[in-house]
Protein backbone atom coordinates (compact mmCIF):
# COMPACT_ATOMS: atom_id res chain seq x y z
CA UNK A 1 0.00 0.00 0.00
CA UNK A 2 1.61 3.19 -1.21
CA UNK A 3 -0.53 5.89 0.42
CA UNK A 4 1.51 8.33 2.52
CA UNK A 5 -1.45 8.75 4.84
CA UNK A 6 -1.55 5.07 5.60
CA UNK A 7 2.00 5.06 6.91
CA UNK A 8 1.60 8.23 8.94
CA UNK A 9 -1.39 6.78 10.65
CA UNK A 10 -0.80 3.19 11.19
CA UNK A 11 -1.17 1.22 9.04
CA UNK A 12 -2.48 3.32 9.73
CA UNK A 13 0.65 3.48 9.43
CA UNK A 14 0.54 2.34 8.33
CA UNK A 15 3.45 6.39 4.78
CA UNK A 16 5.70 9.26 5.57
CA UNK A 17 9.46 9.39 4.92
CA UNK A 18 12.30 10.02 7.35
CA UNK A 19 15.83 9.11 8.35
CA UNK A 20 17.57 7.99 11.50
CA UNK A 21 16.48 6.45 14.81
CA UNK A 22 15.11 8.79 17.44
CA UNK A 23 15.67 8.66 21.20
CA UNK A 24 12.03 9.06 22.27
CA UNK A 25 11.68 5.31 22.86
CA UNK A 26 13.73 2.30 23.94
CA UNK A 27 13.00 -1.40 23.47
CA UNK A 28 14.25 -4.16 25.76
CA UNK A 29 13.43 -7.49 24.15
CA UNK A 30 12.05 -10.32 26.27
CA UNK A 31 11.42 -14.00 25.62
CA UNK A 32 7.83 -14.78 24.55
CA UNK A 33 7.20 -16.68 27.79
CA UNK A 34 8.10 -13.54 29.78
CA UNK A 35 5.43 -11.37 28.12
CA UNK A 36 1.85 -12.63 28.14
CA UNK A 37 -0.33 -11.36 25.29
CA UNK A 38 -3.71 -11.02 26.96
CA UNK A 39 -7.00 -11.72 25.22
CA UNK A 40 -8.41 -8.45 23.85
CA UNK A 41 -11.53 -6.67 24.98
CA UNK A 42 -14.62 -7.72 23.05
CA UNK A 43 -15.75 -4.17 22.33
CA UNK A 44 -14.24 -0.78 21.57
CA UNK A 45 -14.79 2.05 24.04
CA UNK A 46 -16.59 5.09 22.69
CA UNK A 47 -14.43 8.15 23.38
CA UNK A 48 -11.14 6.21 23.24
CA UNK A 49 -8.53 8.52 21.71
CA UNK A 50 -4.83 7.98 20.99
CA UNK A 51 -2.49 10.84 20.08
CA UNK A 52 0.81 10.28 18.25
CA UNK A 53 3.80 12.18 16.94
CA UNK A 54 6.02 11.31 13.99
CA UNK A 55 9.78 11.96 14.15
CA UNK A 56 12.55 12.16 11.59
CA UNK A 57 16.14 12.36 12.85
CA UNK A 58 14.79 13.33 16.27
CA UNK A 59 12.72 16.18 14.82
CA UNK A 60 8.92 16.28 15.10
CA UNK A 61 7.45 16.22 11.59
CA UNK A 62 3.85 15.11 12.11
CA UNK A 63 1.00 14.37 14.46
CA UNK A 64 -1.90 11.93 14.30
CA UNK A 65 -4.93 10.84 16.31
CA UNK A 66 -7.19 7.79 16.38
CA UNK A 67 -10.64 8.30 17.90
CA UNK A 68 -13.59 5.96 18.50
CA UNK A 69 -16.15 8.71 18.05
CA UNK A 70 -19.50 6.93 18.45
CA UNK A 71 -21.72 3.93 17.76
CA UNK A 72 -24.33 4.68 15.10
CA UNK A 73 -26.51 3.15 12.38
CA UNK A 74 -25.32 3.14 8.75
CA UNK A 75 -26.72 1.28 5.74
CA UNK A 76 -28.66 -1.08 8.01
CA UNK A 77 -25.67 -1.87 10.26
CA UNK A 78 -24.70 -0.88 13.78
CA UNK A 79 -21.19 0.53 13.36
CA UNK A 80 -18.29 2.06 15.24
CA UNK A 81 -17.50 5.46 13.75
CA UNK A 82 -13.71 5.80 13.97
CA UNK A 83 -11.85 8.95 12.95
CA UNK A 84 -8.14 9.09 12.05
CA UNK A 85 -6.45 12.46 11.48
CA UNK A 86 -2.88 13.25 10.41
CA UNK A 87 -1.01 16.50 9.84
CA UNK A 88 2.56 17.51 9.09
CA UNK A 89 4.17 20.09 11.35
CA UNK A 90 7.43 22.03 11.60
CA UNK A 91 9.54 22.21 8.42
CA UNK A 92 7.71 19.19 7.00
CA UNK A 93 4.55 21.28 6.72
CA UNK A 94 6.35 23.62 4.33
CA UNK A 95 8.05 20.86 2.33
CA UNK A 96 5.01 18.60 1.98
CA UNK A 97 1.86 19.80 3.80
CA UNK A 98 -0.49 17.02 4.87
CA UNK A 99 -3.97 17.55 6.27
CA UNK A 100 -5.94 14.31 6.30
CA UNK A 101 -9.16 13.23 7.97
CA UNK A 102 -10.33 9.67 7.51
CA UNK A 103 -13.42 7.96 8.88
CA UNK A 104 -14.12 4.25 8.89
CA UNK A 105 -17.46 2.79 9.90
CA UNK A 106 -16.96 -0.73 11.26
CA UNK A 107 -19.74 -3.26 11.82
CA UNK A 108 -19.81 -3.84 15.59
CA UNK A 109 -20.34 -7.60 15.21
CA UNK A 110 -18.45 -8.62 12.06
CA UNK A 111 -15.67 -6.01 12.50
CA UNK A 112 -15.45 -5.20 8.81
CA UNK A 113 -16.04 -1.73 7.32
CA UNK A 114 -19.34 -0.55 5.87
CA UNK A 115 -17.93 2.80 4.69
CA UNK A 116 -14.48 4.35 4.30
CA UNK A 117 -14.51 8.15 3.98
CA UNK A 118 -11.39 10.22 3.31
CA UNK A 119 -10.70 13.92 2.96
CA UNK A 120 -7.03 14.44 2.07
CA UNK A 121 -4.80 17.39 1.29
CA UNK A 122 -1.29 16.15 0.53
CA UNK A 123 0.91 18.71 -1.19
CA UNK A 124 -1.12 19.94 -4.15
CA UNK A 125 -3.23 16.79 -4.25
CA UNK A 126 -6.77 16.95 -2.85
CA UNK A 127 -9.12 13.97 -2.49
CA UNK A 128 -12.64 13.94 -1.08
CA UNK A 129 -14.35 10.60 -1.57
CA UNK A 130 -15.95 7.66 0.15
CA UNK A 131 -16.25 3.94 -0.43
CA UNK A 132 -19.39 2.01 0.49
CA UNK A 133 -18.78 -1.69 1.12
CA UNK A 134 -21.45 -4.26 0.28
CA UNK A 135 -19.75 -7.03 2.18
CA UNK A 136 -22.48 -9.62 1.65
CA UNK A 137 -22.23 -9.34 -2.14
CA UNK A 138 -18.50 -8.63 -2.42
CA UNK A 139 -18.86 -5.16 -3.94
CA UNK A 140 -17.37 -1.73 -3.21
CA UNK A 141 -18.55 1.57 -4.69
CA UNK A 142 -16.28 4.63 -4.62
CA UNK A 143 -17.81 8.08 -5.13
CA UNK A 144 -15.81 11.31 -5.49
CA UNK A 145 -17.40 14.42 -4.00
CA UNK A 146 -15.15 16.54 -6.23
CA UNK A 147 -15.88 15.02 -9.66
CA UNK A 148 -19.02 12.96 -8.84
CA UNK A 149 -17.27 10.02 -10.49
CA UNK A 150 -18.64 6.62 -9.45
CA UNK A 151 -16.52 3.49 -9.59
CA UNK A 152 -17.53 -0.06 -8.67
CA UNK A 153 -15.18 -2.89 -7.70
CA UNK A 154 -15.32 -6.55 -6.79
CA UNK A 155 -13.85 -7.20 -3.35
CA UNK A 156 -13.26 -10.28 -1.22
CA UNK A 157 -16.00 -10.69 1.36
CA UNK A 158 -14.92 -9.23 4.68
CA UNK A 159 -12.45 -6.82 3.04
CA UNK A 160 -11.00 -4.09 5.23
CA UNK A 161 -9.75 -0.55 4.72
CA UNK A 162 -6.35 0.66 6.07
CA UNK A 163 -7.85 1.91 9.36
CA UNK A 164 -10.41 -0.81 10.05
CA UNK A 165 -7.72 -3.50 9.80
CA UNK A 166 -5.95 -1.93 12.80
CA UNK A 167 -9.05 -2.35 14.93
CA UNK A 168 -9.71 -5.82 13.54
CA UNK A 169 -6.20 -6.76 14.68
CA UNK A 170 -6.72 -5.18 18.11
CA UNK A 171 -9.88 -7.25 18.68
CA UNK A 172 -8.47 -10.56 17.39
CA UNK A 173 -7.10 -13.36 19.54
CA UNK A 174 -3.43 -13.87 18.63
CA UNK A 175 -0.32 -15.49 20.11
CA UNK A 176 3.43 -15.04 19.65
CA UNK A 177 4.61 -16.63 16.43
CA UNK A 178 1.19 -16.61 14.79
CA UNK A 179 0.18 -14.87 11.55
CA UNK A 180 -3.06 -12.97 10.96
CA UNK A 181 -4.42 -12.49 7.44
CA UNK A 182 -6.79 -9.89 6.00
CA UNK A 183 -7.89 -8.49 2.66
CA UNK A 184 -7.62 -4.70 2.32
CA UNK A 185 -9.22 -2.51 -0.35
CA UNK A 186 -7.24 0.70 -0.94
CA UNK A 187 -6.87 3.10 -3.89
CA UNK A 188 -9.07 0.97 -6.17
CA UNK A 189 -7.02 -2.17 -5.52
CA UNK A 190 -7.42 -5.32 -3.43
CA UNK A 191 -4.39 -6.06 -1.28
CA UNK A 192 -3.63 -9.13 0.78
CA UNK A 193 -2.25 -8.24 4.22
CA UNK A 194 -0.12 -10.72 6.14
CA UNK A 195 0.71 -9.72 9.72
CA UNK A 196 3.27 -11.76 11.62
CA UNK A 197 3.46 -11.64 15.40
CA UNK A 198 7.14 -11.21 16.22
CA UNK A 199 9.24 -10.16 19.21
CA UNK A 200 8.02 -9.30 22.67
CA UNK A 201 9.60 -6.84 25.08
CA UNK A 202 9.39 -3.75 27.24
CA UNK A 203 8.88 -0.55 25.26
CA UNK A 204 9.76 2.66 27.07
CA UNK A 205 8.07 5.75 25.65
CA UNK A 206 9.32 9.14 26.78
CA UNK A 207 6.82 10.70 29.22
CA UNK A 208 4.57 7.60 29.08
CA UNK A 209 6.68 5.02 30.94
CA UNK A 210 7.19 1.32 30.29
CA UNK A 211 4.83 -0.94 28.37
CA UNK A 212 4.81 -4.71 28.08
CA UNK A 213 4.38 -5.12 24.35
CA UNK A 214 4.62 -7.34 21.29
CA UNK A 215 5.61 -6.54 17.73
CA UNK A 216 3.51 -7.08 14.62
CA UNK A 217 5.00 -6.93 11.12
CA UNK A 218 2.40 -6.23 8.41
CA UNK A 219 3.34 -7.11 4.84
CA UNK A 220 1.12 -6.24 1.88
CA UNK A 221 0.80 -8.22 -1.33
CA UNK A 222 -0.77 -7.26 -4.66
CA UNK A 223 -1.38 -9.89 -7.31
CA UNK A 224 1.17 -12.19 -5.70
CA UNK A 225 3.94 -9.58 -5.43
CA UNK A 226 5.21 -8.27 -2.11
CA UNK A 227 5.20 -4.50 -1.65
CA UNK A 228 8.84 -3.70 -0.83
CA UNK A 229 8.53 0.08 -0.55
CA UNK A 230 8.83 -0.01 3.23
CA UNK A 231 9.27 -2.34 6.19
CA UNK A 232 6.81 -1.66 8.99
CA UNK A 233 6.98 -2.78 12.62
CA UNK A 234 4.13 -1.97 15.00
CA UNK A 235 4.41 -2.49 18.76
CA UNK A 236 1.13 -3.10 20.60
CA UNK A 237 0.58 -3.16 24.35
CA UNK A 238 0.22 -6.75 25.50
CA UNK A 239 -2.72 -5.98 27.77
CA UNK A 240 -6.44 -6.21 26.97
CA UNK A 241 -6.50 -2.75 25.37
CA UNK A 242 -4.03 -3.79 22.63
CA UNK A 243 -2.92 -0.14 22.14
CA UNK A 244 -0.61 0.63 19.17
CA UNK A 245 2.21 2.40 21.02
CA UNK A 246 5.08 2.52 18.52
CA UNK A 247 5.39 2.32 14.74
CA UNK A 248 8.76 2.10 12.96
CA UNK A 249 8.74 2.53 9.17
CA UNK A 250 11.96 1.78 7.27
CA UNK A 251 11.93 2.88 3.64
CA UNK A 252 13.62 0.79 0.99
CA UNK A 253 15.10 4.02 -0.45
CA UNK A 254 18.53 4.58 1.21
CA UNK A 255 18.38 8.38 1.51
CA UNK A 256 14.81 8.23 2.88
CA UNK A 257 15.57 6.06 5.90
CA UNK A 258 13.34 5.60 8.94
CA UNK A 259 10.43 7.38 10.57
CA UNK A 260 9.03 6.60 14.01
CA UNK A 261 5.53 7.24 15.29
CA UNK A 262 5.15 7.15 19.08
CA UNK A 263 2.13 7.29 21.34
CA UNK A 264 1.89 10.55 23.28
CA UNK A 265 -1.46 10.44 25.04
CA UNK A 266 -4.29 8.04 25.87
CA UNK A 267 -7.76 9.40 26.57
C-alpha positions as CSV (number, residue, x, y, z in Angstrom):
1,X,0.0,0.0,0.0
2,X,1.6,3.2,-1.2
3,X,-0.5,5.9,0.4
4,X,1.5,8.3,2.5
5,X,-1.4,8.8,4.8
6,X,-1.5,5.1,5.6
7,X,2.0,5.1,6.9
8,X,1.6,8.2,8.9
9,X,-1.4,6.8,10.7
10,X,-0.8,3.2,11.2
11,X,-1.2,1.2,9.0
12,X,-2.5,3.3,9.7
13,X,0.7,3.5,9.4
14,X,0.5,2.3,8.3
15,X,3.5,6.4,4.8
16,X,5.7,9.3,5.6
17,X,9.5,9.4,4.9
18,X,12.3,10.0,7.3
19,X,15.8,9.1,8.4
20,X,17.6,8.0,11.5
21,X,16.5,6.5,14.8
22,X,15.1,8.8,17.4
23,X,15.7,8.7,21.2
24,X,12.0,9.1,22.3
25,X,11.7,5.3,22.9
26,X,13.7,2.3,23.9
27,X,13.0,-1.4,23.5
28,X,14.2,-4.2,25.8
29,X,13.4,-7.5,24.1
30,X,12.1,-10.3,26.3
31,X,11.4,-14.0,25.6
32,X,7.8,-14.8,24.5
33,X,7.2,-16.7,27.8
34,X,8.1,-13.5,29.8
35,X,5.4,-11.4,28.1
36,X,1.8,-12.6,28.1
37,X,-0.3,-11.4,25.3
38,X,-3.7,-11.0,27.0
39,X,-7.0,-11.7,25.2
40,X,-8.4,-8.4,23.8
41,X,-11.5,-6.7,25.0
42,X,-14.6,-7.7,23.0
43,X,-15.8,-4.2,22.3
44,X,-14.2,-0.8,21.6
45,X,-14.8,2.0,24.0
46,X,-16.6,5.1,22.7
47,X,-14.4,8.2,23.4
48,X,-11.1,6.2,23.2
49,X,-8.5,8.5,21.7
50,X,-4.8,8.0,21.0
51,X,-2.5,10.8,20.1
52,X,0.8,10.3,18.3
53,X,3.8,12.2,16.9
54,X,6.0,11.3,14.0
55,X,9.8,12.0,14.2
56,X,12.6,12.2,11.6
57,X,16.1,12.4,12.9
58,X,14.8,13.3,16.3
59,X,12.7,16.2,14.8
60,X,8.9,16.3,15.1
61,X,7.4,16.2,11.6
62,X,3.8,15.1,12.1
63,X,1.0,14.4,14.5
64,X,-1.9,11.9,14.3
65,X,-4.9,10.8,16.3
66,X,-7.2,7.8,16.4
67,X,-10.6,8.3,17.9
68,X,-13.6,6.0,18.5
69,X,-16.2,8.7,18.1
70,X,-19.5,6.9,18.4
71,X,-21.7,3.9,17.8
72,X,-24.3,4.7,15.1
73,X,-26.5,3.2,12.4
74,X,-25.3,3.1,8.7
75,X,-26.7,1.3,5.7
76,X,-28.7,-1.1,8.0
77,X,-25.7,-1.9,10.3
78,X,-24.7,-0.9,13.8
79,X,-21.2,0.5,13.4
80,X,-18.3,2.1,15.2
81,X,-17.5,5.5,13.7
82,X,-13.7,5.8,14.0
83,X,-11.9,9.0,13.0
84,X,-8.1,9.1,12.0
85,X,-6.4,12.5,11.5
86,X,-2.9,13.2,10.4
87,X,-1.0,16.5,9.8
88,X,2.6,17.5,9.1
89,X,4.2,20.1,11.4
90,X,7.4,22.0,11.6
91,X,9.5,22.2,8.4
92,X,7.7,19.2,7.0
93,X,4.5,21.3,6.7
94,X,6.3,23.6,4.3
95,X,8.0,20.9,2.3
96,X,5.0,18.6,2.0
97,X,1.9,19.8,3.8
98,X,-0.5,17.0,4.9
99,X,-4.0,17.6,6.3
100,X,-5.9,14.3,6.3
101,X,-9.2,13.2,8.0
102,X,-10.3,9.7,7.5
103,X,-13.4,8.0,8.9
104,X,-14.1,4.3,8.9
105,X,-17.5,2.8,9.9
106,X,-17.0,-0.7,11.3
107,X,-19.7,-3.3,11.8
108,X,-19.8,-3.8,15.6
109,X,-20.3,-7.6,15.2
110,X,-18.5,-8.6,12.1
111,X,-15.7,-6.0,12.5
112,X,-15.4,-5.2,8.8
113,X,-16.0,-1.7,7.3
114,X,-19.3,-0.5,5.9
115,X,-17.9,2.8,4.7
116,X,-14.5,4.4,4.3
117,X,-14.5,8.1,4.0
118,X,-11.4,10.2,3.3
119,X,-10.7,13.9,3.0
120,X,-7.0,14.4,2.1
121,X,-4.8,17.4,1.3
122,X,-1.3,16.1,0.5
123,X,0.9,18.7,-1.2
124,X,-1.1,19.9,-4.2
125,X,-3.2,16.8,-4.2
126,X,-6.8,16.9,-2.9
127,X,-9.1,14.0,-2.5
128,X,-12.6,13.9,-1.1
129,X,-14.3,10.6,-1.6
130,X,-16.0,7.7,0.2
131,X,-16.2,3.9,-0.4
132,X,-19.4,2.0,0.5
133,X,-18.8,-1.7,1.1
134,X,-21.4,-4.3,0.3
135,X,-19.7,-7.0,2.2
136,X,-22.5,-9.6,1.7
137,X,-22.2,-9.3,-2.1
138,X,-18.5,-8.6,-2.4
139,X,-18.9,-5.2,-3.9
140,X,-17.4,-1.7,-3.2
141,X,-18.6,1.6,-4.7
142,X,-16.3,4.6,-4.6
143,X,-17.8,8.1,-5.1
144,X,-15.8,11.3,-5.5
145,X,-17.4,14.4,-4.0
146,X,-15.2,16.5,-6.2
147,X,-15.9,15.0,-9.7
148,X,-19.0,13.0,-8.8
149,X,-17.3,10.0,-10.5
150,X,-18.6,6.6,-9.4
151,X,-16.5,3.5,-9.6
152,X,-17.5,-0.1,-8.7
153,X,-15.2,-2.9,-7.7
154,X,-15.3,-6.5,-6.8
155,X,-13.8,-7.2,-3.4
156,X,-13.3,-10.3,-1.2
157,X,-16.0,-10.7,1.4
158,X,-14.9,-9.2,4.7
159,X,-12.4,-6.8,3.0
160,X,-11.0,-4.1,5.2
161,X,-9.8,-0.5,4.7
162,X,-6.4,0.7,6.1
163,X,-7.8,1.9,9.4
164,X,-10.4,-0.8,10.0
165,X,-7.7,-3.5,9.8
166,X,-5.9,-1.9,12.8
167,X,-9.0,-2.3,14.9
168,X,-9.7,-5.8,13.5
169,X,-6.2,-6.8,14.7
170,X,-6.7,-5.2,18.1
171,X,-9.9,-7.2,18.7
172,X,-8.5,-10.6,17.4
173,X,-7.1,-13.4,19.5
174,X,-3.4,-13.9,18.6
175,X,-0.3,-15.5,20.1
176,X,3.4,-15.0,19.6
177,X,4.6,-16.6,16.4
178,X,1.2,-16.6,14.8
179,X,0.2,-14.9,11.6
180,X,-3.1,-13.0,11.0
181,X,-4.4,-12.5,7.4
182,X,-6.8,-9.9,6.0
183,X,-7.9,-8.5,2.7
184,X,-7.6,-4.7,2.3
185,X,-9.2,-2.5,-0.4
186,X,-7.2,0.7,-0.9
187,X,-6.9,3.1,-3.9
188,X,-9.1,1.0,-6.2
189,X,-7.0,-2.2,-5.5
190,X,-7.4,-5.3,-3.4
191,X,-4.4,-6.1,-1.3
192,X,-3.6,-9.1,0.8
193,X,-2.3,-8.2,4.2
194,X,-0.1,-10.7,6.1
195,X,0.7,-9.7,9.7
196,X,3.3,-11.8,11.6
197,X,3.5,-11.6,15.4
198,X,7.1,-11.2,16.2
199,X,9.2,-10.2,19.2
200,X,8.0,-9.3,22.7
201,X,9.6,-6.8,25.1
202,X,9.4,-3.8,27.2
203,X,8.9,-0.5,25.3
204,X,9.8,2.7,27.1
205,X,8.1,5.7,25.6
206,X,9.3,9.1,26.8
207,X,6.8,10.7,29.2
208,X,4.6,7.6,29.1
209,X,6.7,5.0,30.9
210,X,7.2,1.3,30.3
211,X,4.8,-0.9,28.4
212,X,4.8,-4.7,28.1
213,X,4.4,-5.1,24.4
214,X,4.6,-7.3,21.3
215,X,5.6,-6.5,17.7
216,X,3.5,-7.1,14.6
217,X,5.0,-6.9,11.1
218,X,2.4,-6.2,8.4
219,X,3.3,-7.1,4.8
220,X,1.1,-6.2,1.9
221,X,0.8,-8.2,-1.3
222,X,-0.8,-7.3,-4.7
223,X,-1.4,-9.9,-7.3
224,X,1.2,-12.2,-5.7
225,X,3.9,-9.6,-5.4
226,X,5.2,-8.3,-2.1
227,X,5.2,-4.5,-1.6
228,X,8.8,-3.7,-0.8
229,X,8.5,0.1,-0.6
230,X,8.8,0.0,3.2
231,X,9.3,-2.3,6.2
232,X,6.8,-1.7,9.0
233,X,7.0,-2.8,12.6
234,X,4.1,-2.0,15.0
235,X,4.4,-2.5,18.8
236,X,1.1,-3.1,20.6
237,X,0.6,-3.2,24.3
238,X,0.2,-6.8,25.5
239,X,-2.7,-6.0,27.8
240,X,-6.4,-6.2,27.0
241,X,-6.5,-2.8,25.4
242,X,-4.0,-3.8,22.6
243,X,-2.9,-0.1,22.1
244,X,-0.6,0.6,19.2
245,X,2.2,2.4,21.0
246,X,5.1,2.5,18.5
247,X,5.4,2.3,14.7
248,X,8.8,2.1,13.0
249,X,8.7,2.5,9.2
250,X,12.0,1.8,7.3
251,X,11.9,2.9,3.6
252,X,13.6,0.8,1.0
253,X,15.1,4.0,-0.4
254,X,18.5,4.6,1.2
255,X,18.4,8.4,1.5
256,X,14.8,8.2,2.9
257,X,15.6,6.1,5.9
258,X,13.3,5.6,8.9
259,X,10.4,7.4,10.6
260,X,9.0,6.6,14.0
261,X,5.5,7.2,15.3
262,X,5.2,7.2,19.1
263,X,2.1,7.3,21.3
264,X,1.9,10.5,23.3
265,X,-1.5,10.4,25.0
266,X,-4.3,8.0,25.9
267,X,-7.8,9.4,26.6
